[in-house]
Amino acid sequence: MRSHRYSRAAAVAALAVVAALTVGAPPAAAANPAPDVVPALQEWTAGTGSLQLTSSSRIVVPAGAAPRVGQLATQLVAEVTELTPLRLTTATGGPAQGDITLKVDPNASYGGVLATLKPEAYRLDTTATGVTVTGASDTGLYYGTRSLLQILVRGTTVALGSAVDYPNYAVRGFMLDVGRRYFTPEFIQSYIKWMGWLKLNTFQLHLNDNEIQAPNGDWTKAYSAFRLKSTNPTFSGLAATDGSYTRADWDSFEATAAAHAVTLVPEIDAPGHARAFVKAHPELGLNGGNSDNLDLSKAATTDYMKSVYSEFAPWFKGPALHMGADEYPGDKGLQRTYINTMAGHIRSLGKQVRIWGDFNSFPGGATGSDRDITINSWNNGYYSGQNAIDDGYDVINSNDSNLYVVPFATYYHPQGLDGAWLYSSWEPNVFADQTVPAQHARLKGAMPAVWNDLVHATYTELDVHGLVKKSFAVLAQKEWSGTRSGTDYGAFVARVTAVGMGPGVAYIRPVVNPNDLALGKPTTASSQETSGLAPVFATDGEQSTRWASTYSDNQWIQVDLGATKSIGNVVLDWEGAYGKDYDLQVSPDGTTWTTVAQRRGRTTAGVDTIALTSVAARYVRMQGIARGTTFGYSLFRFEVLADATDLARGGTASASSQETANFPAAKAIDGDPATRWSSAYTNGEWFQVDLGASKTVGRVVLTWEAAYGKDYDLQVSANGTTWTTVSARRGENGGVDDVTFTPTTARYVRMQGVTRGTTYGYSLYTVEVRGS
């Protein structure tokens, strides 16, 4: 029998080995946190370690995959090229080390997704050998690529682990009133792409409307517009002359929407808000045509509106058509009959029907009304979400108290929605003072709305964008995965800034200084005038948003850079409510402050660039002493620039041409990111800067306006005559091009255009020339 006894020596030796292994062993690797994407992931199973992607990585489509998977792979290659340093290729078949595989598998595991929402679900699985993005459908696969791209814009390593992600609601929308104010096709296209980036999926365009009151009661002098332009002679003169969309325009919207998992919902509003139709046919309007309402007592009115829907329904690829149908001051019985009749007609055209709900203004409420309609509940008094559910309607939350913006008015969130409140207190089941059960089967989702009531105001479409951008990502977060992003609003804003706005949106992307250390960082203040003028809007990169304090002297705003940084310049861009006397202060800890610059006796708004000499700090503060007006302090921008010498500053700029006297070459090197140089509208234009003496150059940063260079060369010269190309750029997409190259000695640096990216010329906000 073999003995089971150990000798004392053997036992001691064994313990020594165990001790050696325990003491000398490295600590276990930490589990990876969930990737910071927007909206936040629903489920995350952590791995340890990461996978490094390189330009040798491929995007692989399995053999036999549906055509849309291959199309998405090609689209993803272009998007990765635009947003990251990687230059990937596509392949068909099986993956190799470091590849990204795209596939559709409706039978994969998608965690806790509701069955009705499963087509939008996806998996993102990363192992040491590669990344696999699996969608339950083409739509889910697209959303998975958005999350992967958001990871890659922050670095080309991907944390090992498995994400399972899906929405909480089917309709995650946004409505834009283009009836009262024309928005360009470039704007519409950019918004579709931005919505896809945030996994918002429904874009409603309110295509006709008019000013709210007629001037002196005369509706012939009132502004109105219908934005679709048909070639059918029957509708000649109906389209607005100050901007409308042709069939080709709309087809381009639909194509972009299909590529970005967005559904367009066109809204043709009647019988109220219908001045455009009454203007075209006065005989169909109330009060003999002196009205913005249709006369529903005439059969010809209903027949005409049927012809409008029949004409334009074939333009629309999505399943739904919105007929407006609220706020009609005429006979409610006729209004109910009109809604029922037109709903049946629209369904006969192959479309689902949506309306704005105001059945509480009808005798008997919704009794006798068509139930095969989806309601946008916009006001609890007119018809709440709970009213709609009780009456058997599917409902979308468009509650005016929470979700309406009327730009620069005195009502309905004129400075944009309150993102902080939405983040902490709102969900799609919250209808102001009423709450319905979360994810109720009839609650389809939410749709905030921008109404351009002020038809004669002078704001631009980009000003509207500045207001919308404040809360867009918050709404996307709440509609996709609710509170999964945590409770820290400042951290969420920083995450939104870090992931950016996605590919193809140069038209609406803010022009930011790439050396701005404050961009998207936590920003606080002693006070704020209103919720729409919060301190975070001074560091969001937008030119049209701002912070404003209460109306007293001793106010401050400060930014936490996240770590100690070496600071060069600080830029304060004052709104009309500027500071007369103020100090610029820095701190290592947010408690002990040192004044590094003083301003006294300022007399105007505008840009104040405060030059510092290598100041190290984590916190930077503008400490107000005396206001320059009777209002408070208000800043469009609070930039803290890294201490890195821009060799172009102080140099001499020249160019082959300039568009107008307002856009000379000098504007690209003046340090102000809001000014620019623009060329004539031809290819081959150039911009150059004379550094004044030979310098070692290894990096050039070009910040393009919307008129960017698609193909261009960066060149250097010792004498301004003989040029050497140091970087040939091809297929660029605008935005910020941060170009590095082998350091070389040069006095002159040139952007030599080859091909423009638009029909305009070349236009640069800033040209920065730096060492290696």
C-alpha positions in Angstrom: 0.0 0.0 0.0 1.4 3.4 -1.0 1.8 5.8 1.9 0.0 9.2 1.8 2.3 10.7 4.4 4.6 13.5 3.4 8.0 14.1 5.0 8.4 17.4 6.8 11.0 18.5 4.3 8.7 17.8 1.4 5.9 19.8 3.0 8.1 22.8 3.6 9.4 22.6 0.0 5.8 22.5 -1.3 4.8 25.5 0.8 7.8 27.4 -0.5 6.8 26.7 -4.1 3.2 27.9 -3.4 4.5 31.0 -1.7 6.8 31.8 -4.5 4.1 31.4 -7.1 1.7 33.5 -5.0 4.1 36.3 -4.2 5.8 36.5 -7.6 2.6 36.2 -9.7 1.4 39.4 -11.4 -2.0 40.7 -10.3 -5.0 39.5 -12.3 -5.9 41.7 -15.3 -8.7 44.1 -14.6 -12.0 43.5 -16.4 -12.6 46.0 -19.2 -15.3 48.6 -18.6 -18.1 48.9 -21.1 -17.0 51.0 -24.2 -18.1 54.7 -24.0 -20.6 54.9 -26.8 -23.6 57.1 -27.3 -26.3 55.9 -26.6 -24.8 53.7 -23.8 -24.8 49.9 -24.3 -27.7 47.9 -22.8 -25.5 44.8 -21.9 -21.8 44.3 -21.5 -19.8 41.1 -20.7 -16.3 42.2 -19.9 -13.1 40.6 -21.1 -9.5 41.5 -20.3 -7.0 43.0 -22.7 -7.6 44.6 -26.0 -7.2 44.0 -29.8 -5.1 46.4 -31.8 -6.6 47.2 -35.2 -4.2 48.3 -38.0 -4.5 49.3 -41.6 -3.8 45.6 -42.4 -7.2 44.8 -40.8 -10.0 44.0 -43.2 -13.7 44.3 -43.1 -14.9 40.8 -44.0 -18.3 39.8 -45.4 -19.1 36.1 -45.2 -19.6 34.4 -48.5 -23.3 34.4 -49.6 -24.2 37.4 -47.4 -27.0 39.6 -48.6 -26.0 42.6 -50.8 -26.7 45.1 -48.1 -24.0 43.6 -45.9 -21.4 44.2 -48.7 -22.7 47.7 -49.2 -22.4 48.5 -45.5 -18.8 47.1 -45.5 -17.9 49.5 -48.3 -19.6 52.3 -46.5 -17.8 51.5 -43.3 -14.4 51.6 -45.1 -15.1 55.2 -46.2 -16.3 56.2 -42.8 -13.3 54.7 -41.0 -11.0 56.6 -43.5 -12.8 59.8 -42.7 -12.8 59.5 -38.9 -9.7 57.5 -38.0 -6.0 57.0 -39.1 -6.9 53.5 -40.3 -7.1 52.6 -44.0 -9.0 49.4 -44.3 -10.1 47.2 -47.1 -13.0 44.8 -47.7 -12.8 41.1 -48.3 -15.2 38.2 -48.7 -15.0 34.9 -46.9 -13.4 34.0 -43.6 -11.6 36.4 -41.2 -7.9 36.5 -40.5 -6.1 37.9 -37.4 -7.3 41.4 -36.6 -10.2 41.5 -39.1 -13.7 42.9 -38.6 -16.5 40.6 -39.6 -20.0 41.9 -40.5 -22.9 39.5 -40.6 -26.6 39.3 -40.1 -28.0 36.5 -37.9 -31.6 36.8 -36.6 -31.1 33.7 -34.5 -28.1 35.0 -32.5 -28.6 35.8 -28.8 -29.7 39.4 -28.2 -30.2 39.5 -24.5 -33.3 41.2 -23.1 -34.6 42.8 -26.3 -38.3 43.0 -26.8 -39.5 40.7 -29.7 -41.0 43.7 -31.5 -37.7 45.6 -31.4 -35.3 42.7 -32.2 -34.6 43.7 -35.8 -32.7 46.7 -34.4 -30.6 44.6 -32.0 -26.9 43.8 -32.5 -23.9 42.1 -30.9 -20.3 43.4 -30.8 -17.9 40.6 -29.9 -14.2 41.3 -29.6 -11.6 38.6 -29.0 -7.9 38.5 -29.3 -8.3 37.5 -33.0 -10.8 39.9 -34.3 -14.1 41.9 -34.0 -17.5 40.5 -35.1 -20.5 42.7 -35.5 -23.7 40.7 -35.8 -27.1 42.3 -36.5 -30.5 40.7 -36.1 -31.2 42.5 -39.4 -29.5 45.0 -41.7 -30.6 47.7 -39.4 -29.1 46.1 -36.3 -25.9 45.5 -38.2 -25.8 49.2 -39.1 -26.2 50.2 -35.5 -23.4 47.8 -34.5 -21.1 49.6 -36.9 -22.0 52.9 -35.3 -20.8 51.7 -32.0 -17.6 50.3 -33.5 -16.9 53.6 -35.2 -17.5 55.5 -32.0 -14.9 53.2 -30.3 -12.4 53.8 -33.1 -12.7 57.6 -33.1 -11.2 57.5 -29.6 -8.4 55.1 -30.5 -7.7 52.1 -32.7 -7.6 49.5 -29.9 -10.8 47.7 -29.0 -11.5 46.3 -25.5 -12.1 42.5 -25.4 -15.6 41.6 -24.4 -19.1 41.2 -25.7 -21.8 43.9 -26.1 -25.5 43.1 -26.7 -27.4 46.2 -27.5 -31.0 47.1 -28.5 -33.5 50.0 -28.2 -36.2 50.5 -25.6 -38.6 52.1 -28.0 -39.4 51.7 -31.7 -39.8 55.4 -32.6 -36.7 57.5 -31.7 -37.4 60.6 -33.6 -37.1 64.3 -34.4 -39.4 66.7 -36.2 -38.2 69.7 -38.1 -40.6 72.5 -39.3 -39.3 73.3 -42.8 -42.7 74.7 -43.8 -42.2 78.0 -42.0 -38.4 78.1 -42.7 -36.5 76.5 -45.6 -33.7 74.2 -44.7 -31.2 73.3 -47.4 -30.7 69.8 -48.7 -27.2 69.8 -47.3 -28.7 70.4 -43.8 -31.3 67.7 -44.2 -28.6 65.2 -45.5 -26.4 66.0 -42.6 -29.1 65.5 -40.0 -30.1 62.1 -41.4 -26.4 61.0 -41.0 -26.2 62.5 -37.5 -29.4 60.8 -36.5 -28.1 57.4 -37.7 -24.9 58.0 -35.6 -27.0 58.4 -32.5 -29.3 55.5 -33.4 -32.3 57.9 -33.9 -34.5 56.4 -36.6 -37.4 58.6 -37.5 -37.1 62.1 -39.1 -40.4 63.9 -39.6 -40.4 66.9 -42.0 -43.3 69.3 -41.5 -43.6 70.3 -45.2 -46.1 73.2 -45.1 -47.2 75.9 -42.8 -47.7 79.7 -42.4 -47.2 82.5 -40.0 -49.5 82.3 -37.0 -51.3 85.6 -37.5 -52.1 87.5 -40.7 -50.7 91.0 -40.9 -53.6 93.3 -40.0 -55.9 90.4 -40.6 -55.0 90.1 -44.3 -54.0 86.6 -45.1 -52.8 87.5 -48.6 -49.9 89.3 -47.0 -49.0 86.3 -44.7 -46.0 84.1 -45.2 -46.8 80.6 -46.2 -44.9 77.8 -47.9 -45.3 74.3 -49.3 -41.9 72.6 -49.8 -42.4 69.9 -52.4 -42.1 70.9 -56.1 -43.9 68.7 -58.6 -43.6 68.9 -62.3 -47.3 68.1 -62.6 -49.0 71.2 -64.1 -52.0 70.6 -61.8 -49.8 71.8 -58.9 -48.0 74.6 -60.7 -47.4 77.5 -58.3 -48.0 75.4 -55.2 -44.3 75.0 -54.3 -42.6 77.9 -52.3 -40.5 80.2 -54.4 -38.0 80.8 -51.6 -37.0 77.1 -51.4 -38.6 73.8 -52.1 -37.5 70.2 -52.7 -37.7 68.5 -56.1 -38.3 64.8 -56.6 -34.6 64.4 -57.1 -33.9 66.2 -53.8 -36.4 63.9 -52.0 -35.0 60.8 -53.6 -31.5 61.8 -52.3 -33.0 62.2 -48.8 -34.5 58.7 -49.1 -31.3 57.2 -50.3 -29.3 58.7 -47.5 -31.9 57.7 -45.0 -31.8 54.1 -46.2 -28.0 54.0 -45.8 -28.3 55.3 -42.2 -31.3 53.3 -40.9 -33.5 56.4 -40.8 -37.2 56.5 -41.8 -38.5 59.7 -43.2 -42.0 60.7 -42.2 -43.4 63.5 -44.5 -46.1 65.7 -43.0 -48.6 67.5 -45.3 -50.7 69.5 -42.8 -54.4 70.2 -43.3 -57.1 71.4 -42.8 -55.5 73.9 -40.4 -52.1 75.4 -41.0 -53.1 75.3 -44.7 -52.5 78.8 -46.1 -50.3 77.4 -48.9 -53.2 75.4 -50.2 -55.7 78.3 -49.7 -53.3 80.6 -51.5 -53.3 78.3 -54.5 -57.1 77.8 -54.4 -58.8 80.7 -52.5 -62.2 79.2 -53.2 -61.4 76.3 -50.9 -60.6 78.5 -47.9 -62.7 79.6 -45.0 -63.9 83.3 -45.0 -63.8 83.5 -48.7 -60.1 82.6 -48.8 -59.0 85.1 -46.2 -57.9 82.4 -43.9 -55.2 79.7 -43.3 -57.9 77.0 -42.9 -59.7 75.0 -45.5 -63.5 75.1 -45.9 -64.5 71.5 -45.1 -68.1 72.1 -46.0 -67.1 71.9 -49.7 -66.6 68.5 -51.3 -64.1 70.0 -53.6 -61.8 70.7 -50.6 -61.5 67.1 -49.7 -61.1 66.1 -53.3 -58.3 68.6 -53.7 -56.4 67.3 -50.6 -56.8 63.8 -51.8 -55.2 64.8 -55.1 -52.3 66.3 -53.1 -51.6 63.1 -51.2 -52.0 61.0 -54.3 -49.5 63.2 -56.1 -46.8 63.0 -53.5 -47.3 59.7 -51.8 -45.2 57.9 -54.5 -42.3 60.1 -53.5 -42.1 58.6 -50.0 -40.4 55.3 -49.3 -41.3 55.1 -45.6 -44.4 53.4 -44.4 -46.1 56.4 -42.7 -47.5 59.7 -43.9 -48.5 62.4 -41.4 -51.6 64.5 -42.2 -51.3 67.1 -39.4 -55.1 67.6 -38.8 -55.1 69.5 -35.5 -55.9 73.1 -34.4 -58.7 73.6 -36.8 -61.1 76.3 -35.7 -64.0 75.3 -37.9 -66.8 72.8 -37.5 -65.5 69.8 -35.4 -68.0 67.4 -37.0 -66.7 68.2 -40.4 -63.1 68.0 -39.1 -63.8 64.4 -37.8 -65.3 63.4 -41.1 -62.3 64.9 -43.0 -59.8 63.0 -40.8 -61.6 59.7 -41.2 -62.0 60.2 -45.0 -58.4 61.3 -45.6 -57.0 58.5 -43.3 -58.8 55.9 -45.5 -57.5 57.6 -48.6 -53.9 57.6 -47.3 -54.1 54.0 -46.4 -55.4 53.3 -49.9 -52.1 54.8 -51.1 -50.2 52.2 -49.1 -49.3 54.4 -46.1 -49.9 54.3 -42.4 -51.5 57.4 -41.0 -50.3 59.8 -38.3 -51.8 63.0 -36.9 -51.3 65.5 -34.2 -53.8 64.7 -31.4 -56.4 67.2 -30.2 -59.5 65.0 -29.8 -60.3 66.6 -26.4 -61.5 69.6 -28.3 -64.0 67.5 -30.2 -67.6 66.8 -28.8 -67.4 63.3 -27.5 -63.6 63.2 -27.7 -62.4 60.5 -30.0 -65.8 58.8 -30.3 -66.4 58.1 -33.9 -62.9 58.7 -35.0 -60.8 56.3 -37.0 -58.6 54.2 -34.7 -56.1 53.0 -37.2 -54.0 56.1 -36.7 -50.9 56.9 -34.7 -51.1 60.0 -32.5 -48.4 62.5 -31.8 -49.5 63.6 -28.4 -48.4 67.2 -28.1 -50.4 68.6 -25.3 -52.1 66.9 -22.3 -55.0 69.3 -22.4 -55.7 68.7 -26.1 -55.1 64.9 -26.0 -52.6 63.3 -23.6 -50.6 60.1 -24.1 -52.9 58.4 -21.6 -56.0 59.6 -23.4 -54.6 58.1 -26.6 -53.7 54.8 -25.0 -57.1 54.6 -23.3 -58.9 55.1 -26.6 -56.8 52.4 -28.3 -54.4 54.5 -30.3 -50.6 54.0 -30.7 -49.0 57.1 -29.5 -45.7 59.1 -29.9 -44.6 61.5 -27.1 -44.2 65.0 -28.6 -45.3 66.8 -25.4 -44.9 70.5 -25.9 -43.9 71.3 -22.3 -40.9 68.9 -22.5 -40.0 68.6 -26.2 -40.9 71.7 -28.2 -38.4 74.3 -29.3 -39.4 77.6 -30.9 -36.0 79.2 -31.8 -35.4 82.6 -30.2 -39.0 83.2 -29.2 -40.3 83.9 -25.7 -42.0 80.5 -25.2 -41.4 76.8 -25.7 -37.6 76.5 -24.9 -36.4 79.3 -27.2 -32.7 78.6 -26.3 -33.1 74.8 -26.8 -34.3 72.0 -24.6 -32.9 71.6 -21.1 -30.5 68.7 -21.6 -29.6 68.4 -17.9 -33.2 68.2 -16.9 -34.0 65.7 -19.6 -31.0 63.6 -18.5 -32.0 63.4 -14.9 -35.8 63.5 -15.0 -37.3 62.6 -18.4 -38.1 59.3 -20.2 -40.3 58.7 -23.3 -43.2 57.7 -21.0 -43.2 61.1 -19.3 -45.7 63.5 -20.7 -45.1 66.6 -18.6 -47.3 66.1 -15.5 -48.5 62.7 -16.7 -46.6 59.4 -16.8 -47.7 56.3 -18.7 -46.2 52.8 -18.0 -42.7 52.5 -19.5 -42.5 50.6 -22.7 -46.3 50.2 -22.9 -47.2 48.3 -26.0 -49.0 51.4 -27.5 -46.2 53.9 -26.5 -44.1 53.8 -29.6 -41.5 56.3 -28.5 -40.8 60.0 -28.6 -40.3 62.9 -31.1 -39.1 66.3 -30.0 -40.0 69.1 -32.5 -38.6 72.4 -33.7 -41.3 74.9 -34.7 -40.1 77.9 -36.7 -43.0 80.2 -35.6 -40.9 83.4 -36.1 -41.1 83.4 -39.9 -39.6 86.9 -40.2 -36.7 86.5 -37.8 -33.2 86.5 -39.2 -31.7 83.4 -37.6 -30.1 80.7 -39.8 -30.4 76.9 -40.1 -27.1 76.6 -38.3 -28.4 78.7 -35.5 -31.3 76.2 -35.2 -28.7 73.4 -35.2 -26.9 75.1 -32.3 -30.1 74.9 -30.2 -30.9 71.3 -31.2 -27.4 70.1 -30.5 -27.7 70.9 -26.9 -30.0 68.0 -26.2 -30.0 65.7 -29.2 -27.7 63.1 -27.7 -29.6 63.2 -24.4 -32.8 62.4 -26.2 -31.1 59.6 -28.2 -29.8 58.2 -25.0 -33.2 58.2 -23.2 -35.0 56.7 -26.2 -32.5 54.0 -26.8 -31.3 52.7 -23.4 -32.7 55.0 -20.8 -30.6 55.4 -17.7 -27.8 53.0 -18.8 -25.4 56.0 -19.2 -25.4 56.7 -15.5 -26.3 59.8 -13.5 -23.4 62.1 -14.2 -24.6 64.6 -16.8 -21.2 66.3 -17.1 -19.5 63.0 -17.9 -22.2 62.2 -20.5 -21.6 65.6 -22.2 -17.9 64.8 -22.3 -18.6 61.4 -23.8 -20.8 63.0 -26.5 -18.0 65.5 -27.4 -15.5 62.7 -27.5 -17.4 60.5 -30.0 -18.3 63.5 -32.2 -21.1 63.7 -34.7 -20.1 61.0 -37.0 -19.1 60.8 -40.7 -20.4 63.0 -43.5 -21.7 65.9 -41.4 -19.1 68.6 -42.2 -22.0 71.0 -43.0 -23.2 71.0 -39.4 -20.1 70.0 -37.5 -18.9 72.8 -35.3 -15.6 74.5 -36.2 -13.4 73.8 -33.2 -9.8 74.5 -32.4 -8.0 71.2 -32.2 -5.8 72.6 -29.5 -8.8 73.6 -27.3 -8.2 71.8 -24.0 -11.6 73.0 -22.6 -13.7 71.4 -25.4 -16.4 69.2 -23.9 -14.8 69.3 -20.4 -16.9 69.7 -17.2 -17.8 73.4 -16.9 -19.5 75.1 -14.0 -20.5 78.6 -13.0 -21.6 80.7 -10.1 -25.1 81.0 -11.8 -27.0 80.7 -15.0 -29.7 83.0 -16.4 -31.9 80.1 -17.6 -31.5 76.3 -18.2 -30.9 77.0 -21.9 -27.8 79.1 -21.1 -25.9 76.7 -19.0 -22.1 76.9 -18.6 -21.5 73.8 -20.6 -22.6 75.8 -23.7 -19.5 77.9 -23.5 -17.2 74.9 -24.0 -19.3 72.8 -26.5 -17.6 74.1 -29.7 -20.7 75.7 -31.0 -20.6 79.4 -32.1 -24.3 80.0 -31.5 -24.7 78.5 -28.0 -23.7 80.4 -24.9 -23.5 80.6 -21.1 -25.2 83.6 -19.4 -25.1 84.4 -15.7 -27.6 86.2 -13.5 -27.7 89.9 -13.5 -25.0 90.7 -10.9 -21.3 91.6 -10.9 -19.5 88.9 -9.0 -20.1 85.9 -11.2 -17.7 83.3 -12.5 -17.3 80.4 -15.0 -14.7 77.7 -14.7 -13.6 74.6 -16.6 -11.9 71.4 -15.3 -9.3 70.3 -17.9 -9.2 66.8 -16.2 -5.5 67.0 -15.5 -2.8 69.5 -15.2 -2.0 71.0 -18.6 0.4 73.5 -20.0 -1.7 76.5 -21.2 -0.9 78.9 -23.9 -3.8 81.2 -24.7 -7.3 81.6 -23.3 -10.0 82.9 -25.6 -13.2 84.5 -24.3 -15.8 85.3 -26.9 -18.2 87.7 -25.3 -21.9 87.9 -26.3 -23.5 91.4 -25.9 -23.6 91.0 -22.2 -19.8 91.3 -21.8 -17.5 91.7 -18.8 -16.1 95.1 -18.2 -13.6 94.1 -15.4 -12.6 90.5 -14.8 -9.7 88.3 -13.8 -8.4 85.1 -15.4 -7.5 82.7 -12.7 -6.0 79.2 -12.6 -5.9 76.5 -9.9 -4.3 73.0 -9.4 -7.2 71.8 -7.3 -10.3 74.0 -7.9 -9.9 75.6 -4.4 -6.7 77.7 -4.4 -6.8 80.3 -7.2 -4.0 82.4 -8.8 -4.7 85.4 -11.0 -2.6 85.2 -14.1 -4.2 88.0 -16.2 -6.5 91.0 -15.5 -8.8 92.9 -17.7 -10.1 96.4 -16.8 -12.3 98.8 -18.6 -13.4 96.6 -21.5 -16.0 98.5 -23.6 -17.2 96.0 -26.2 -18.3 92.4 -26.8 -16.3 90.1 -29.0 -13.2 88.1 -28.7 -10.6 88.6 -26.0 -7.5 86.5 -26.5 -5.4 86.3 -23.3 -1.8 85.3 -24.0 -0.1 83.3 -21.2 3.4 82.0 -21.0 3.4 78.3 -20.2 1.0 78.4 -17.2 0.4 74.9 -15.7 -3.1 74.3 -14.3 -6.0 71.9 -14.2 -8.7 74.5 -13.6 -9.2 77.8 -15.4 -11.7 80.5 -14.3 -13.1 83.8 -15.6 -13.8 85.7 -12.3 -16.2 88.6 -13.1 -15.7 91.9 -11.2 -17.9 94.4 -13.0 -20.3 93.9 -15.9 -20.3 95.9 -19.0 -24.1 96.1 -19.3 -27.1 95.9 -17.1 -27.4 92.1 -17.9 -25.1 89.5 -16.6 -22.0 87.9 -18.1 -22.4 85.9 -21.3 -19.8 83.9 -23.3 -20.2 82.1 -26.6 -16.8 80.5 -26.2 -14.4 79.8 -23.4 -11.4 78.2 -25.0 -8.2 77.1 -23.2 -5.5 76.5 -25.8 -2.6 74.1 -25.3 0.8 75.8 -25.1 2.1 74.8 -28.5 3.7 77.3 -30.8 1.9 77.9 -34.0 4.6 79.0 -36.5 2.0 80.5 -38.8 0.9 83.1 -36.2 2.7 86.3 -37.0 3.5 85.2 -40.5 2.3 86.5 -43.8 -0.4 84.7 -45.7 -1.2 84.9 -49.4 -3.4 83.0 -51.8 -4.1 82.6 -55.5 -7.5 84.2 -55.1 -10.1 85.3 -52.6 -13.9 85.0 -52.9 -14.6 88.5 -51.7 -12.8 91.2 -49.7 -14.4 89.7 -46.5 -12.4 86.5 -46.8 -8.7 87.4 -47.3 -5.8 84.9 -46.7 -4.8 86.7 -43.5 -8.0 85.5 -41.8 -6.8 81.9 -41.8 -3.8 82.7 -39.5 -5.4 85.3 -37.3 -6.0 82.9 -34.4 -9.8 83.4 -34.6 -11.5 80.1 -35.6 -14.7 82.0 -36.7 -12.9 83.9 -39.5 -11.8 82.4 -42.8 -10.1 82.6 -46.2 -12.2 81.6 -49.2 -11.0 81.2 -52.8 -12.7 81.6 -56.1 -14.9 78.8 -57.3 -12.3 76.9 -59.3 -10.0 73.9 -58.8 -6.2 74.4 -58.3 -6.4 77.4 -56.0 -3.7 77.7 -53.3 -3.0 79.2 -49.9 0.4 79.8 -48.5 2.1 81.3 -45.4 5.5 82.9 -45.1 6.9 82.0 -41.7 9.4 84.8 -41.9 12.5 82.6 -41.5 13.4 79.0 -42.0 11.8 76.8 -39.3 11.6 73.0 -38.7 8.1 72.0 -39.8 6.5 68.6 -39.2 2.8 69.2 -38.8 0.1 71.2 -40.5 -3.5 71.5 -39.1 -6.1 72.7 -41.6 -9.6 73.5 -40.3 -11.9 73.6 -43.3 -15.2 75.4 -43.7 -17.9 73.6 -45.6 -16.1 74.4 -48.9 -13.3 72.0 -48.4 -10.5 70.5 -50.5 -11.2 67.0 -51.6 -7.7 66.5 -53.2 -4.8 68.7 -52.4 -1.0 68.7 -51.7 0.8 70.1 -48.7 4.0 71.7 -50.0 7.0 73.4 -48.4 9.6 75.7 -49.9 12.8 77.5 -48.8 12.4 80.4 -51.2 8.7 80.6 -52.2 9.5 79.4 -55.7 10.6 75.8 -55.7 8.1 73.6 -53.9 8.3 70.1 -52.5 5.2 68.0 -51.7 5.4 66.6 -48.2 1.9 65.1 -48.1 -0.5 64.3 -51.0 -4.1 64.2 -49.6 -6.7 62.5 -51.7 -10.4 61.8 -51.1 -10.7 64.0 -48.0 -14.0 64.9 -46.5 -13.5 68.3 -44.8 -13.5 69.0 -41.1 -10.1 69.1 -39.5 -7.1 67.6 -41.3 -4.2 67.1 -38.9 -1.3 66.2 -41.2 2.1 65.1 -39.9 5.1 64.4 -42.0 8.9 63.9 -41.7 10.2 67.1 -40.1 11.8 69.4 -42.7 13.3 72.9 -42.8 11.2 75.4 -44.7 10.2 79.1 -44.7 7.0 78.7 -46.8 4.1 76.3 -46.4 1.4 75.9 -49.0 -1.9 74.1 -49.5 -2.0 73.5 -53.2 -5.6 72.6 -54.2 -6.2 69.9 -56.8 -9.9 69.2 -56.6 -12.6 70.9 -54.6 -15.0 68.9 -52.5 -18.0 71.1 -53.4 -19.2 73.4 -56.1 -17.7 76.4 -54.1 -14.0 77.1 -53.8 -11.6 76.3 -51.0 -12.2 77.8 -47.6 -10.1 77.5 -44.5 -11.0 78.7 -41.0 -7.4 78.1 -39.7 -4.0 77.0 -41.0 -1.6 76.1 -38.2 2.0 75.2 -38.9 3.9 73.4 -36.1 7.1 71.5 -35.5 7.1 67.7 -35.4 
